[in-house]
Amino acid sequence: MNVIIYNLARRIFSQQTRNNIKEILFKINFKIKKILRYFLGELKNDELLKDLITRLGSDYDILMIHSSVNNMYPIYSDNLKLLLNSLVEYCQSNNITLAMPAFVFGDDKFFDAAKYYRSNIFDVNKSKSQMGLLTELFRRYPDVKRSIHPTFSVCALGPLAEKITKDHHLQTTKCGIGTPFGFMAEYNTKILGLGAKYFQVLTQANAPRDILKEDFPFKFNTLEVVPVKCINHSGDEFVYPLPNIKQDFLRDAVVMKSLLNDVVMNEWKLKSIPMFITNAKAVTETLIAAAKNGKTIYRRTKS
């Protein structure tokens, strides 16, 4: 999707409308899957893994994966559990910590976290990831660690998993210092997008605003602080103060693309499926430098 079209769609359509459009497109792809596969081919795990491993290499600490299996369908036509097993084996054999988002933004249509958490709890052991099927399979994978945060929790498996996830709930921000995203900016972290474009899913781009806090030039308006009931790994309850930020802003994909132009942002398509690889530290440092010069990826929308 072109960044200009992406920006326009976010301005014109609500989250619910965009979700409905995606659902319609998925159903259309399902009906014409044989035609799409005839012209574009099918993608199996062996070919996908060979391509990814060649591009990723093995000399880094953390692999953070954002994915959209719906966007990969129907060209991707293999077993997702086997793909996950292979990704885990690849990371374990190279001493790499594998991480994925396990975000919860509310109900599946409106994504109103403040409204959702007035009557629901966040259970680190049970709350399902809303970031796609691959992330939910990973959340349930043996020995995976999950950070405690009502909206921006992260799952991880490997040498650094405990370190990057254990204190998320003790921080005052979702993506700043002491959070998984803060650690990803400190370590050599590669971010991989499967079936997604970086301006749609790159959560690391939010880290600068949480790292700089009051020095960040774009100001976010907090409507209230919602006390969210959380249950930790041991079953103990505590309350997390979740800021309800006024949604009067958007991430500008065009500006993001221009600011990250100098970052190693490797984008490609594998049988029409969009992919990307970038570096968490480079993204964070580039956007922090831009913010210090008064430039951010956010812009105000009309109230």
N, C-alpha and C positions, 0 to 999 in steps of 0.2 A: 504494500500500500504506500503510495506517495505520501511524503510527510505533510504536504499542503492539504491533501484530501483527508488525511488523518486528523489534522487540526480542525478542519472544517466540520467533520463529522462529530467531533467532541463538542464543538460549539453549538451545533444545531440540534443534536439528538441527546436525549437523556440516557443514563446508564441502562435503564430498563429497555428503552427502544433499541439501543445498540446490541444488547443481549438478545433481543427478539430477532434482529436482523441476522446475527451470527447463527442463531438456531435455524432460521429459514435457509441460510446458505449451506449449513451442514446437511440438512435434509435433501437439498437439491443435489449436493455432491454425492450423497448416498444413492440417490436414484440414478445418477449418470456415472457411477463409479467405474463401470466397465468401459465406458467411452474414454474417461479421463486416463485410466490405466493403459488403454490401447495407445493413446497418443503420447502420454508422458512416462509410461512405464510404472513399475512397482519398485518400492524400496524395501529391501529386507535388512535384517539386523547386521548380517555380515558386511554388506556394502556400506551401511551407515557407520558402523564401528570402525571399519578400515579408514574411511574418510576422516572421521573425527580424530582418531588416534594420530593419524599422519599430521593433521593440522595442529593438534594440541601439544604433542610431544609429551615429555614427562618430567621436566625440570621446573617444578613449581610446588607450592605447598597446599593450595586449596583449589578445588574445582567447584564453582557455583553454577548450577544449571537452572535456567528458566526454560519452560517448555509449554507447548500447546499441541497436544495430541490431535485435537480437532482440526487444527490448521495443517497437520501432517497428513490427515486422512483425506482421500482414500489412497493416496500414493504410497504412504507407509502402510504395509499390510502384514506385519509380523507380530510376534508375541511380545507385548510390552514388559511382562515380568522377566522374560529372558534377556531383554535389552537392559533392564535394571541390574540383573545379576552380572551381566558382562561389564557394565559401567563400574559396579562395586569391585569386581575382580581386578579391573584395570587400575583403579585407584589404590586398592590394597597392595597390589604388586609393585607399585611405584611410590608407596608411602605418602600418598596424597589423601587429604581429607575431602570427602565428597559432601557437598551441601546443596540444599534446595529450599525454596520458600515453602512455608506451610501457613500462609496468611489466612485470616478469617475476617471478612469485611461485613458480615451480617447475613441476611437471607440471600438466596441465590439470584434474586431479581433486582433488589433495590440497593444492596450494599451500603446500608445505613448503619454503621457500626454503633453509633451512639444509641440509636433506637433499639437495635438488636440486644445490646448488652444491658439495657434497663431490665430485661426480663430473662436473660440467658447468662450462663456462666462460661468461662474459658477453662476447660480441663485439658491440661497439657498432655494427658494420656489418651484422651478420647475425642477432643474437638478436631473435626476433619479439616484437612487443607482444602481451600477453594482455588488453588492454583493449578488445577488439572490432575488428571488421573496418575501420571507418573509421580508427581509429588506426594499424592496420597499413598501410593504403593510404597514409596520410600519412607514415609512417616511410619508405616507399619513394619518396616524391615527390621530384623533382629539387631539389637544393640544400638540402634539409632538414637542419638541425643536430640532433644527438642528444647529450644529456648522458650521461656515463658514470657509471652507478650500477647495481649488480646487480639491485636491486628497483624503484627509483623513478626510472628515467630518464625524461626528457621530451624530446619532439621540438619543434622550433620553426622557423619560416620567416618572415623579415622583418628589419627594421632592428635589432631587439634580440636576434635569435636567437643570434648568437655570444656575446654578453655573458652571457645568462642560462643558457647550457648549458655553457660551456667549462670551468668550475672545479668542477663538481658533485663529481667524484671526489676533489678535494682537501679537501673539507669533512669534518667529523667527524659530521655529521648528514645525514639524507636530505631534510629539509624546512626546515631552518633558514637562517640567514644565509649568503649565498654560493651557495645552491642555487637552482634555478629558482623554487621556491615562496617563497624569501626575496625574490628580485627582484620576483615578482608582487605581494608585499605593499608594495614600495616604489614601484612604478609604478602608473599608473591601469590596472588590469586588470579586465576583465569576465570572469566565469566563466559559461559556457553549458552547460546540461545538455540533451541530446537523448535522449529516451526513458528518462530517469533522474530520480530524486528526489534532492535535495541531501543528505539524511541518509544516502543509500546510497553516494554517490560523491565527496563534497566533500573531496578530499585536502588542500585548503588549511586545513581545520580541524585538521590535525595540526601545522601550522607553529608554533603557540604553544609546544608542548611542546619543540620543538627549538630555538626561539629563546631561551626562558627557561632551558633545560637544568636545572641543579641547583636553580634557584629554582622550578621547576614543582612544584606541590603533590602531584601524583600520581606515584608512583615506579614505574618499570618495571624488572623484574628481568631482567638479562642472564645467560643460561645459559652462554654461551661466545661467543667471537669466531671466526667462520669465515673463513679466508683464501680469498678468491674470486679465481681467476685471471681477469683481464680482458684484453681486446685492444682497444687504442685505434684511432682512425681511421687511423693510419699502419701498423697491423699489429703494433705493439710490445706486448709483454706486461708486465703488472705485477700486483701482488696488492693487492686491496682488502680491508681488515679489516671484515667484515660482522657486526655484533652480532646474535646469535640471542636475540631477546627472548622470554621466557616468555609464552605465550599464555594468561595467567590474567586477562585483562581484555577488556572490550568497549567500543565506542563506544556511548553511550546516546543513541539517536535522540530520545527524549522530552526529555532534558536539552538536547541540541543545539538542538532546535526552540525551547525556552524561552529559551535564552541568545541565540539569533540572532533573537529576536522583534523587536528594535529595528533590525536590519540590513535594508537594502533587499533583501529576498528575494522576487523576483517569480516566483511559480509560476503555471502555467496548463496547460491541456490543449488540444492541437490535434488535433481528431478522435480523442479519447481518449488520445493520446500525451502522457505527462507531460514537461513542459519547465520549466526554471528559468533565471533570470539573477541573479547576485549580484556583489558587488565584493570582490576578494581582500583589499584593505587593510582594508575595513570588517569582514570576517569575522575577520581576524587580530587587529586591534586590539580587537575586542569580546571575543574569547576570551582574549586576554592579560589584559585588564582583569578578566575573570571569574576567571582563574587566580590573579591577585594577591589576590583576595578569597577564595581557597580553593575555587573552584567550577570543575570541569572536565567535559568531555564523556565521561570514562571512568569505569568502575566495575569493581570486582574481581568475578571470577566464582569459584565454588567450585572448588577444585583437585580 
